[in-house]
Amino acid sequence: MDLSNLRPADGSKQSDNFRKGRGHGSGNGKTAGKGHKGQKARSGGTRPGFEGGQMPLYRRIPKRGFTNRNSKTIVGINVDALEVFENDAVVSVETLIEQGIVKNPRDGVKILGNGELTKKLTVQANAFSKGAIAKIEALGGKAEVI
């Protein structure tokens, strides 16, 4: 095998300049691959979703409510989940992901005040509940909003 023998795999290359409708001898003359008569032989097909006059699927399915495109998905973490960190550690969103506490931070991480905390930590997150701030600062730690 050398550079002079290289060629594309069989069937991988298709010509875009194939001339349809150029007579019987071309192998694709007369109807030019469109068959005989019918809607698909004409120019200007149907719009996407049209089902021949039957009530289309997008109109048959019930629609309920709406999704607010300005809403944010915040991941909540309780204070007791921070027990895995050593004393005087700096806890950020990245360290939470490394420990496996947070899998996908989405639009932000909020620390909630459920559970007990026994270690002094510097916690950096997008938001804190009042109870979480109280528990972190009661042990001499810091709650920093990023």
Secondary structure as the mmCIF struct_conf table of DSSP 4:
data_model
#
loop_
_struct_conf.conf_type_id
_struct_conf.id
_struct_conf.beg_label_comp_id
_struct_conf.beg_label_asym_id
_struct_conf.beg_label_seq_id
_struct_conf.end_label_comp_id
_struct_conf.end_label_asym_id
_struct_conf.end_label_seq_id
HELX_RH_3T_P HELX_RH_3T_P1 LEU A 3 ASN A 5
HELX_LH_PP_P HELX_LH_PP_P1 PRO A 8 ALA A 9
TURN_TY1_P TURN_TY1_P1 ASP A 10 SER A 12
BEND BEND1 ASP A 16 ASP A 16
BEND BEND2 GLY A 21 ARG A 22
HELX_RH_3T_P HELX_RH_3T_P2 HIS A 24 SER A 26
TURN_TY1_P TURN_TY1_P2 GLY A 27 GLY A 27
BEND BEND3 ASN A 28 ASN A 28
TURN_TY1_P TURN_TY1_P3 LYS A 30 GLY A 33
BEND BEND4 LYS A 34 LYS A 34
BEND BEND5 HIS A 36 GLY A 38
HELX_RH_3T_P HELX_RH_3T_P3 GLN A 39 ALA A 41
BEND BEND6 ARG A 42 GLY A 44
HELX_LH_PP_P HELX_LH_PP_P2 THR A 46 ARG A 47
TURN_TY1_P TURN_TY1_P4 PRO A 48 GLY A 49
TURN_TY1_P TURN_TY1_P5 GLY A 52 GLY A 53
BEND BEND7 GLN A 54 GLN A 54
HELX_LH_PP_P HELX_LH_PP_P3 MET A 55 PRO A 56
HELX_RH_AL_P HELX_RH_AL_P1 LEU A 57 ARG A 60
BEND BEND8 ILE A 61 ILE A 61
TURN_TY1_P TURN_TY1_P6 ARG A 69 ASN A 70
HELX_LH_PP_P HELX_LH_PP_P4 ILE A 74 ILE A 74
STRN STRN1 VAL A 75 ASN A 78
HELX_RH_3T_P HELX_RH_3T_P4 VAL A 79 VAL A 84
BEND BEND9 PHE A 85 PHE A 85
HELX_LH_PP_P HELX_LH_PP_P5 GLU A 86 GLU A 86
TURN_TY1_P TURN_TY1_P7 ASN A 87 ASP A 88
STRN STRN2 VAL A 90 VAL A 91
HELX_RH_AL_P HELX_RH_AL_P2 VAL A 93 GLN A 99
TURN_TY1_P TURN_TY1_P8 GLY A 100 GLY A 100
BEND BEND10 ILE A 101 ILE A 101
BEND BEND11 LYS A 103 LYS A 103
TURN_TY1_P TURN_TY1_P9 ARG A 106 ASP A 107
STRN STRN3 VAL A 109 LEU A 112
BEND BEND12 GLY A 115 GLY A 115
BEND BEND13 LYS A 119 LYS A 119
STRN STRN4 THR A 122 ALA A 125
BEND BEND14 ASN A 126 ASN A 126
STRN STRN5 ALA A 127 PHE A 128
HELX_RH_AL_P HELX_RH_AL_P3 LYS A 130 ALA A 138
TURN_TY1_P TURN_TY1_P10 LEU A 139 GLY A 140
STRN STRN6 LYS A 142 VAL A 145
#
